[in-house]
Amino acid sequence: MGSTHNSVMDSEFVVTCPYCGEAVEIYLEPDVRGTLVQDCEVCCNPWTVRVSGRGDDRVIQVSRTDE
């Protein structure tokens, strides 16, 4: 499972694609929590993105949608 705890800014995160292994920057609104699906900008495969926590304590986990 690819995941990140590296916040570029409050709403921008660098995640590693669980399919192609590329580092991709994603933007998430500050109030977003829960689970959503987003496609990789590099290989176009869909990720399951899990967002937990608030503010500077947000944790983003990215996994394959077929797991």
C-alpha positions in Angstrom: 0.0 0.0 0.0 1.4 3.4 -0.9 0.9 6.1 1.7 2.2 9.5 2.7 2.5 11.6 5.7 4.4 14.3 3.9 2.4 17.5 3.6 3.7 19.9 1.0 1.2 22.5 2.2 -1.9 22.1 4.3 -3.8 20.7 1.2 -1.1 19.3 -1.1 0.5 15.9 -0.5 3.0 13.8 -2.3 1.9 10.1 -2.6 3.5 7.1 -4.3 1.3 5.4 -6.9 0.7 1.7 -5.8 0.7 0.7 -9.5 3.6 2.5 -11.2 5.6 3.7 -8.2 5.8 7.3 -9.3 5.6 10.1 -6.8 2.5 12.2 -7.5 1.4 15.4 -5.9 -2.3 15.5 -5.1 -4.5 18.3 -3.7 -7.2 17.7 -1.1 -9.4 20.3 0.4 -8.7 21.0 4.1 -12.1 19.6 5.2 -11.9 16.3 3.1 -11.9 13.1 5.2 -13.0 9.6 4.5 -12.4 7.5 1.3 -12.4 8.6 -2.3 -11.2 7.3 -5.7 -8.6 9.2 -7.7 -6.7 8.3 -10.9 -2.9 8.4 -11.1 -1.8 11.3 -13.3 1.1 9.1 -14.6 -0.4 5.7 -15.4 -4.2 6.5 -15.1 -4.9 3.6 -12.7 -7.5 4.3 -10.0 -6.4 4.6 -6.3 -8.4 4.3 -3.2 -7.4 7.4 -1.1 -8.1 7.3 2.6 -7.9 10.6 4.5 -7.9 10.7 8.3 -7.0 13.3 10.9 -7.4 17.1 10.7 -5.2 20.0 9.9 -1.5 19.3 10.2 -2.3 15.8 11.5 -3.9 14.5 8.3 -2.7 11.2 7.1 -3.2 10.1 3.5 -3.1 6.4 2.5 -3.2 5.4 -1.1 -3.9 1.8 -2.2 -4.9 -0.1 -5.3 -8.6 -0.2 -5.9 -8.4 -3.9 -6.7 -7.1 -4.9 -3.2 
